[in-house]
Structures are given as C-alpha cells and as structure tokens.
C-alpha cells in the first residue's frame, strides 16, 4: 500500500501547465501553512518554468511568520499590481479566489487548498486541488512532493512540518490520518533547532499590553469568553488572545474582536464539541462581510462603513442577540405542527 494517495492523473494535468518560457507567481494570505505551501510549490515548479515568485496579500506582522520567512529563507514579497504585471501565470495556495479581494481579478492556473468549498461560489482555475477533509494545506503539498519523487530539504521540511503543526494545533483541532502521515514523513528531514526557534517567536514585546486590557475587558457568558479590544495595531493579536483564552478550564469557546484600520475583525475559537464556529460566524456576520471557517476556528471581517454610527461593540452584541433569537425560533415548533406537543 502506498504511503500517500497516488496522484498520477492529477500530476499529469498539473504538469501540462508548465512551460519553461513562463514566469509563475504564487499568491498567499500569509500564515505558517500558506508560507510552507508556497515554498513547496516553488520547489515543484523549479526547473520546470522560467521563474517562480511568492507574494503575500496581507501585512506580515506575527513573529512566527516573520521568523519563518527569515530562518527558512522564504522569498515572499508584498503583492502589488506592478509585481503581478511581471508574471505570466498565477497559483494560489491555502486559499480560494473568493477569500481575499486581491485575488478577485486574477485568473489562477492552479489552486491548492484545504478549506471547505462554499456552495454557489465555484473555484475557477485550470487546475484545482481542494481536500477539505485535511487539517493542513501543507499535507497536500507534501503528498505532491512525494508523488513527484522530490525529497524536501531541511528548510522546506521544517516549513511544512510547522504548517501542519499550526493548522492542526498540534493535532488538537480537526485532522486527517494523512496529516499525521505527512508529519511523520517530514520528521525525517526537518531541522529541530530551527523549528524550536520559530515556535518560540510567538509574541512581540509591545503586544503584552493587550493581555492586560483583555483581562479587564473580558465578559464570560456561560462557557464563552467575549472580549472587544477596541482599536488594535494588528488583528494578529486577536488570534493570539482567542487561542490563549480557550485554554481556560471550563470554557468551550472564545470570541475576540477589535478594530484594525477600517475594518472590524472578530476571531472565533471553539472546542469543536458544542458549536460549529465557522457556521456560527457566517450566520452572524456573513451578510455584512466575509465570515466563515472551520468547526473549531473562524473569522469575520466587516468594513466599518457597514456598521454605521453605532459603537462596534454594540453592533456585535446586537448581532449575537439576534442570532440567538433566530436559533431559538427555529427550535420552537409552530402551534399545530407535528412537534408542537412533544
């Protein structure tokens, strides 16, 4: 039995897109899984096309991301239209075209992702590989390297292993058996000291003040901690706080929100048992911004102009209250219905 799934037919389709006279740009919304996946696709494309670049559409500010870029030598640049004009073909990893406005106007030759597909929004590309049951996109890229007979070097193996570790939260979130297989395979090649150096790069000194604010502002309702942080320098701090507070004994979910520039960002984390956070985020905020995610982790981003003159904290509270009312009404059968007297 093969260690990974066989990709012979898919590899043939993918390789038909390669042309030694064309330049490829790999786009990412940078996080560890995306950075690792881009580095893997760059390795796959190397020698098969004229040139390969990597570009990120978001601001890279989290210390672990910056450490990955520095120590694993990931040559990513900020995406701009001027940069795009220098390339012939585009690839997207760990995202789908509808996930970010910067992707909307591009035609992608290849898309690799593990996030769930959205009904009614097809992913249009010459080659599409979406495996939503995987916990990490790095697992998909490891499978492609393996099927191509490309053994990852120390830097690439370390990147992919860290991508799997972060997106599965060390296998505490949803994962597939192939995520574990990929992690085991990569552990033969990675650089342990480099990985530890990246893992320890978790906080910025200037972010510590937000923990003090969070302790003052937190509200506990049932088994959920909800915190509105006000204006923050980076939405990354919301992710860190959401993960941190989920470790509190007895809690099942966290919802940490804040304003970054001209948008309200809400980060959801859950234990994966009581509530699907992706569906919850989409139900509450999907009509006013981008919202969704996985069962245990989700995110919503709403332009401030959609909120109007009311305080952002009140906007969130009203949405939470209305969402609870809608759910309650759905559970209550109408008089005379089949379940009315059960």
PLY file of the C-alpha trace (Angstrom):
ply
format ascii 1.0
element vertex 342
property float x
property float y
property float z
element edge 341
property int vertex1
property int vertex2
end_header
0.00 0.00 0.00
1.32 3.46 -0.94
2.27 5.73 1.95
0.31 8.64 0.43
-2.57 8.68 -2.04
-1.47 8.26 -5.65
-1.71 11.38 -7.80
-0.61 10.12 -11.22
-3.55 11.55 -13.19
-3.56 14.85 -11.30
0.18 15.26 -11.69
-0.16 14.81 -15.44
-2.82 17.52 -15.62
-0.74 19.87 -13.46
2.47 19.35 -15.38
0.75 20.14 -18.67
0.51 23.73 -17.40
4.28 24.08 -17.03
6.19 25.97 -19.70
9.87 26.81 -19.42
9.27 30.20 -21.03
6.69 31.37 -18.45
7.02 33.08 -15.09
4.78 31.97 -12.19
3.72 33.96 -9.13
2.41 32.06 -6.10
-0.04 34.10 -4.02
-0.77 33.62 -0.34
-2.59 35.16 2.59
0.48 34.63 4.72
0.37 32.33 7.72
2.60 29.33 8.52
0.57 26.85 6.45
0.40 29.21 3.47
4.10 30.12 3.63
5.08 26.45 3.78
2.74 25.54 0.93
4.11 28.31 -1.26
7.67 27.18 -0.61
6.68 23.61 -1.57
5.01 24.69 -4.81
8.07 26.79 -5.62
10.15 23.63 -5.24
7.78 21.75 -7.57
7.93 24.49 -10.21
11.71 24.95 -10.01
13.37 23.95 -13.27
10.01 23.43 -14.96
9.24 27.11 -15.59
11.39 30.17 -16.22
10.97 31.82 -12.82
8.89 31.44 -9.63
7.96 34.17 -7.18
5.91 34.28 -3.96
3.74 37.22 -2.91
1.56 37.84 0.15
-1.58 39.99 0.10
-1.73 40.66 3.85
0.59 42.51 6.18
3.01 40.03 7.74
3.47 41.03 11.37
3.13 37.90 13.53
6.54 36.97 14.95
6.29 33.29 13.97
5.54 34.27 10.35
8.45 36.69 10.30
10.69 34.03 11.86
9.65 31.51 9.20
10.43 33.96 6.41
13.81 34.80 7.91
15.10 31.44 9.10
13.60 29.27 6.34
14.54 31.77 3.60
11.08 32.16 2.12
11.38 34.83 -0.60
7.94 36.41 -0.33
7.12 39.98 -1.39
4.11 42.22 -0.85
1.66 41.74 -3.71
1.07 44.76 -5.95
-0.38 45.18 -9.46
3.10 46.22 -10.61
4.52 42.93 -9.33
1.69 40.95 -10.94
2.47 42.51 -14.33
5.87 40.81 -14.30
4.38 37.29 -14.34
2.55 35.13 -16.88
0.71 32.68 -14.61
-0.61 32.71 -11.07
-1.06 30.00 -8.45
-2.90 30.16 -5.14
-2.18 28.02 -2.07
-4.06 27.66 1.23
-6.83 29.94 -0.09
-9.57 30.17 -2.69
-10.07 33.12 -5.06
-13.06 34.46 -3.12
-11.13 34.57 0.17
-9.49 37.96 -0.48
-10.32 40.94 -2.73
-6.79 40.96 -4.15
-7.42 37.52 -5.70
-10.64 38.52 -7.44
-9.24 39.96 -10.68
-6.68 37.23 -11.34
-7.01 34.07 -13.36
-5.32 31.25 -11.48
-3.62 28.42 -13.29
-3.52 26.31 -10.12
-5.30 26.39 -6.75
-4.33 24.17 -3.81
-6.46 24.46 -0.67
-7.91 22.57 2.29
-10.66 24.99 3.32
-14.26 23.93 2.68
-15.82 24.93 -0.63
-18.62 27.47 -0.45
-21.86 26.47 -2.13
-22.62 28.73 -5.08
-19.03 30.02 -5.35
-17.10 27.64 -7.63
-13.32 27.74 -7.69
-12.33 28.52 -11.26
-8.79 27.62 -12.27
-7.01 25.44 -14.82
-6.06 23.02 -12.04
-7.91 22.75 -8.73
-6.93 20.55 -5.78
-9.15 21.10 -2.75
-9.05 18.49 0.00
-11.27 19.94 2.72
-11.01 16.90 4.99
-7.29 17.65 5.56
-6.32 19.75 8.56
-3.49 21.44 6.71
-2.65 22.51 3.18
0.96 21.54 3.88
-0.21 17.92 3.88
-1.46 18.28 0.31
1.83 19.81 -0.82
3.82 17.07 0.95
1.81 14.47 -1.00
2.64 16.20 -4.29
6.34 16.36 -3.46
6.30 12.67 -2.54
4.49 11.65 -5.72
6.97 13.63 -7.81
9.90 11.95 -6.08
11.10 15.25 -4.60
12.54 14.79 -1.12
12.18 18.01 0.88
15.35 19.65 2.11
15.72 20.70 5.75
14.27 24.16 5.32
11.27 23.03 3.28
10.60 20.04 5.58
10.72 22.34 8.62
8.30 24.77 6.99
5.81 22.04 6.03
6.01 20.35 9.42
5.35 23.68 11.15
2.47 24.37 8.75
0.83 21.09 9.78
1.54 21.73 13.45
-0.05 25.18 13.46
-3.14 24.43 11.38
-3.98 21.31 13.39
-2.84 23.00 16.64
-0.55 20.05 17.27
-3.40 17.69 16.31
-5.82 19.15 18.83
-8.04 20.51 16.04
-9.65 18.52 13.23
-7.12 16.47 11.29
-6.99 13.58 8.85
-4.84 10.48 9.11
-2.83 11.82 6.15
-1.92 14.91 8.19
-0.33 12.58 10.72
1.37 10.59 7.94
2.81 13.75 6.41
4.02 14.97 9.80
5.73 11.61 10.43
7.31 11.63 6.96
8.62 15.20 7.30
10.06 14.49 10.74
12.84 12.53 8.99
14.13 15.66 7.26
13.37 18.75 9.35
15.75 20.91 11.40
14.74 20.63 15.05
16.63 23.70 16.43
15.20 25.89 13.64
11.67 24.69 14.39
12.07 25.48 18.09
13.41 28.94 17.26
10.31 29.66 15.15
7.90 28.25 17.75
9.39 30.45 20.47
8.86 33.55 18.30
5.23 33.91 19.36
4.78 37.36 20.89
6.05 40.88 20.29
7.05 42.84 23.40
4.62 45.63 22.52
1.73 43.15 22.38
1.93 42.30 26.08
-0.14 45.38 26.94
-3.12 43.79 25.15
-3.20 40.93 27.63
-3.70 43.42 30.48
-6.52 45.09 28.53
-8.11 41.73 27.72
-8.24 40.68 31.37
-10.02 43.94 32.21
-12.50 43.78 29.34
-13.41 40.10 29.25
-17.04 39.04 29.64
-17.96 35.46 30.49
-21.38 34.30 29.31
-21.96 30.64 30.04
-18.95 28.79 28.67
-17.84 31.60 26.34
-15.39 34.45 26.85
-16.17 37.50 24.75
-13.78 40.45 24.55
-13.98 43.63 22.47
-10.47 45.07 22.35
-11.23 48.37 20.60
-8.51 49.55 18.21
-5.54 47.21 17.78
-2.28 47.60 15.88
-2.73 44.20 14.25
-5.54 41.66 14.02
-2.93 39.02 14.80
-3.22 39.89 18.50
-6.89 38.89 18.35
-5.88 35.43 17.12
-3.31 35.06 19.89
-5.82 36.12 22.56
-8.53 33.83 21.20
-6.18 30.84 21.34
-4.90 31.83 24.77
-8.30 32.17 26.48
-9.58 28.92 25.00
-7.08 27.18 27.31
-9.08 28.28 30.37
-10.63 25.28 32.09
-14.39 25.01 31.67
-14.67 27.23 28.60
-15.91 25.92 25.27
-15.42 28.98 23.04
-13.89 32.42 22.73
-14.84 35.43 20.62
-12.24 38.19 20.47
-12.90 41.30 18.39
-11.18 44.56 17.58
-10.85 47.31 15.01
-7.88 47.23 12.66
-7.75 50.32 10.45
-11.12 50.47 8.65
-12.49 47.03 9.49
-13.95 45.17 12.43
-12.28 41.78 12.90
-13.84 39.03 15.01
-11.91 35.84 15.76
-13.75 32.74 16.96
-12.28 29.67 18.66
-14.14 26.64 19.97
-13.58 23.17 21.37
-15.26 21.60 18.34
-17.84 19.84 20.51
-20.76 22.16 21.13
-20.81 24.57 18.19
-19.51 24.82 14.64
-17.67 28.15 14.82
-17.44 28.50 11.02
-21.21 28.22 10.59
-21.77 30.41 13.66
-19.58 33.21 12.28
-21.23 33.00 8.86
-24.75 33.08 10.35
-23.99 36.16 12.45
-21.89 38.24 10.06
-21.98 36.65 6.60
-24.44 39.23 5.27
-22.25 42.24 6.13
-18.73 41.00 5.48
-16.56 37.95 4.93
-17.20 35.27 7.55
-16.58 31.55 7.94
-14.03 28.94 8.83
-13.75 25.51 10.38
-15.69 23.86 13.19
-13.22 24.97 15.86
-11.86 28.20 14.36
-13.40 31.00 12.33
-13.09 34.68 11.49
-15.27 37.55 10.35
-14.18 40.86 8.82
-16.67 43.69 8.41
-15.94 47.10 6.85
-16.61 49.82 9.42
-18.90 51.58 6.95
-21.31 48.63 7.24
-21.67 49.21 10.98
-22.90 52.78 10.76
-22.80 55.22 13.65
-23.36 52.71 16.47
-20.38 51.52 18.54
-18.74 48.39 17.16
-19.18 46.60 20.50
-22.93 47.27 20.38
-23.09 46.06 16.78
-21.53 42.75 17.84
-23.83 42.41 20.85
-26.94 43.10 18.75
-25.85 40.51 16.19
-25.23 37.94 18.90
-28.63 38.63 20.45
-30.48 38.48 17.12
-28.61 35.31 16.17
-29.68 33.66 19.41
-33.29 34.70 18.81
-33.25 33.26 15.28
-31.84 29.97 16.58
-34.43 29.88 19.35
-37.31 30.44 16.92
-36.05 27.68 14.64
-36.13 25.25 17.56
-39.67 26.22 18.62
-42.32 24.39 16.50
-45.34 26.38 15.39
-48.70 25.69 17.05
-50.34 22.70 15.47
-47.08 21.42 13.97
-46.07 17.79 14.30
-43.77 18.51 17.25
-45.87 21.15 18.94
-46.84 18.99 21.90
-43.75 16.77 22.20
0 1
1 2
2 3
3 4
4 5
5 6
6 7
7 8
8 9
9 10
10 11
11 12
12 13
13 14
14 15
15 16
16 17
17 18
18 19
19 20
20 21
21 22
22 23
23 24
24 25
25 26
26 27
27 28
28 29
29 30
30 31
31 32
32 33
33 34
34 35
35 36
36 37
37 38
38 39
39 40
40 41
41 42
42 43
43 44
44 45
45 46
46 47
47 48
48 49
49 50
50 51
51 52
52 53
53 54
54 55
55 56
56 57
57 58
58 59
59 60
60 61
61 62
62 63
63 64
64 65
65 66
66 67
67 68
68 69
69 70
70 71
71 72
72 73
73 74
74 75
75 76
76 77
77 78
78 79
79 80
80 81
81 82
82 83
83 84
84 85
85 86
86 87
87 88
88 89
89 90
90 91
91 92
92 93
93 94
94 95
95 96
96 97
97 98
98 99
99 100
100 101
101 102
102 103
103 104
104 105
105 106
106 107
107 108
108 109
109 110
110 111
111 112
112 113
113 114
114 115
115 116
116 117
117 118
118 119
119 120
120 121
121 122
122 123
123 124
124 125
125 126
126 127
127 128
128 129
129 130
130 131
131 132
132 133
133 134
134 135
135 136
136 137
137 138
138 139
139 140
140 141
141 142
142 143
143 144
144 145
145 146
146 147
147 148
148 149
149 150
150 151
151 152
152 153
153 154
154 155
155 156
156 157
157 158
158 159
159 160
160 161
161 162
162 163
163 164
164 165
165 166
166 167
167 168
168 169
169 170
170 171
171 172
172 173
173 174
174 175
175 176
176 177
177 178
178 179
179 180
180 181
181 182
182 183
183 184
184 185
185 186
186 187
187 188
188 189
189 190
190 191
191 192
192 193
193 194
194 195
195 196
196 197
197 198
198 199
199 200
200 201
201 202
202 203
203 204
204 205
205 206
206 207
207 208
208 209
209 210
210 211
211 212
212 213
213 214
214 215
215 216
216 217
217 218
218 219
219 220
220 221
221 222
222 223
223 224
224 225
225 226
226 227
227 228
228 229
229 230
230 231
231 232
232 233
233 234
234 235
235 236
236 237
237 238
238 239
239 240
240 241
241 242
242 243
243 244
244 245
245 246
246 247
247 248
248 249
249 250
250 251
251 252
252 253
253 254
254 255
255 256
256 257
257 258
258 259
259 260
260 261
261 262
262 263
263 264
264 265
265 266
266 267
267 268
268 269
269 270
270 271
271 272
272 273
273 274
274 275
275 276
276 277
277 278
278 279
279 280
280 281
281 282
282 283
283 284
284 285
285 286
286 287
287 288
288 289
289 290
290 291
291 292
292 293
293 294
294 295
295 296
296 297
297 298
298 299
299 300
300 301
301 302
302 303
303 304
304 305
305 306
306 307
307 308
308 309
309 310
310 311
311 312
312 313
313 314
314 315
315 316
316 317
317 318
318 319
319 320
320 321
321 322
322 323
323 324
324 325
325 326
326 327
327 328
328 329
329 330
330 331
331 332
332 333
333 334
334 335
335 336
336 337
337 338
338 339
339 340
340 341
